[in-house]
Amino acid sequence: MDDASGGGVLTEWIVVAAVEDAHGVFEVNHVVWAPRADPGTREEGEEVVVSTGDDGEVRVWTLE
């Protein structure tokens, strides 16, 4: 679908999970999907969510 200005495409996001206080009292700055490449991978193509926050931490999340 086109956006109101006619210059781009709108993306509809669907929330599949939420983690309250993911970085404690600190703000979350970035969230990205990434391929899982560690020995704990259960199946090919499995992905994780990586987040960073004002706490200086990088956190890796899996959806189960």
C-alpha positions in Angstrom: 0.0 0.0 0.0 1.2 3.5 -0.7 1.7 6.1 2.0 -0.1 9.4 2.0 2.7 11.3 0.2 2.7 8.7 -2.6 6.5 8.2 -2.3 6.8 4.9 -0.3 5.2 1.8 1.0 3.7 1.5 4.4 4.6 -1.6 6.5 2.2 -3.1 9.0 3.9 -4.4 12.1 2.4 -7.1 14.2 3.6 -7.4 17.8 4.3 -11.1 18.6 6.0 -10.7 22.0 6.7 -8.0 24.6 9.2 -7.9 27.4 8.5 -5.3 30.1 11.6 -3.6 31.5 13.8 -5.4 29.0 16.7 -3.2 30.0 15.5 -2.4 33.5 14.8 1.3 34.2 16.9 2.2 31.1 15.5 3.0 27.6 15.8 0.6 24.7 17.6 2.2 21.8 17.7 -0.4 19.0 16.0 -3.7 18.2 16.9 -5.9 15.2 16.2 -9.4 14.0 19.3 -11.5 13.3 20.1 -15.1 12.1 21.0 -17.4 15.0 24.4 -18.8 14.5 25.4 -20.3 17.8 25.6 -24.0 18.8 22.1 -23.8 20.4 20.4 -23.4 17.1 17.6 -25.9 16.9 16.7 -25.5 13.2 18.1 -23.9 10.1 16.9 -20.3 9.6 16.2 -19.7 13.3 16.3 -16.0 14.3 16.9 -14.0 17.4 16.0 -10.5 18.5 18.9 -8.3 19.6 18.4 -5.2 21.7 20.6 -2.4 23.1 19.7 0.1 25.7 21.0 3.1 27.8 22.3 0.5 30.3 25.2 -0.2 27.8 24.0 -3.8 27.5 23.5 -5.8 24.3 20.8 -8.5 24.9 19.9 -11.4 22.7 16.3 -12.8 22.9 14.8 -16.0 21.5 11.1 -16.5 20.8 9.7 -19.8 22.0 
